[in-house]
Amino acid sequence: MQPFPPLTTNGTNKPDGFFPEVLQAVCASIKVECKAEVYPWRRAFAMMSGGTADGMLMLLKTPERTVAFNMGPPVLQSAYVLYTTPGTTVRYTSPADLAGYTVAGYGPSGTSVTAEELGRLAPNSRVEIEVDNQTALRKLRQGRYGSKAVVVINKELGRFLLKQDGDAGLRQIGEVKKTEYYIGLSRTRMPPELAERFNQALSQLLRDGTISAIAQKFDVKAAPPQ
């Protein structure tokens, strides 16, 4: 998994956060030992794609990923939101509201895909892709994108980073789109019967409220049972 607080964090002795707790609850349910490790996003995804990891936490679902990974039910409901500087009065209701704006986001990632979609739809806008979310927010605070700029970021991560680093008056101006996050299991490395047991246990923990209780600890929203 990648560092993505408060959903996944690299704790003092072991990874913690919402997704690691969900993982351990599922593994306890099916009586297997699971080891979670934190890596940068590109390395984690490469390990998963290359068959050196059994699974990856916190994935957006895409047609390409469903071919490569066994993805069970969604685990978390979230959204991409926009932040801008204090002096800007814009409120986001549609991409047209961002005409002439710089749209920044972290990538390559689902965040940058969303930023690029906005850039295509907002007239006379431009897109800036940064190496991480902190860089995008820091440049926004410093005014380095100009007077008309927004940063696209995951709702929970944005809230965490602004609390950790100081918001400098940055304000959220709207929600771009809702998202759901999954646990992906390797189709090449994990036996199909074990993947099926894992996903069945995950579905049961969603139904019985176990995952909702974990979500409440981290002030996030579990996906509804399916």
LINWOVEN-V59423 format. One record per helix or strand. SS is the DSSP state (h for helix, s for strand). FROM is the first residue (numbers start at 1). LEN is the number of residues. If there is no record, write none. Layout:
# LINWOVEN-V59423
SS:FROM:LEN ; SS:FROM:LEN
This chain:
# LINWOVEN-V59423
s:4:1 ; s:8:3 ; s:15:2 ; h:18:12 ; h:41:10 ; s:55:6 ; h:63:6 ; s:69:3 ; s:76:9 ; h:95:4 ; s:102:5 ; h:110:12 ; s:126:5 ; h:133:9 ; s:149:6 ; h:155:11 ; s:171:16 ; h:192:16 ; h:210:8 ; s:221:2
